[in-house]
Amino acid sequence: MVEPRSGRAALKRLAPRILASLVLGLAALYIADFLVLRYRVATNRNPYGTVTVQPYYAVPRKDRKTEFMFDDPQDVACVHSLFPHFGDSPCWYLTRHAQRRIDM
């Protein structure tokens, strides 16, 4: 007669499979996103965009306060995809993070 497994033993057996499935799923999603972007580049279907980003400098002062100095807005190139590709950030990320803090 086979003894029933405890929940902890079953979890130890399933955990590597679940982790491997998650890693493979994320890798497949990244590759699919890259292939869609390459297709959009090859067919010239608006693969790139620009987002206006407001950079500002955070300069610490001697009295332990921070002084903020704002720079002129800059247009930053981005890609229309889920993940960053070709050294550019995704446009959805840049539109949500339109202010860029630069610590001095």
Secondary structure as UniProt FT lines:
FT   HELIX           7..42
FT   TURN            43..44
FT   STRAND          48..60
FT   TURN            62..63
FT   STRAND          66..70
FT   STRAND          74..79
FT   TURN            86..87
FT   STRAND          88..90
FT   HELIX           91..96
FT   STRAND          99..103
//
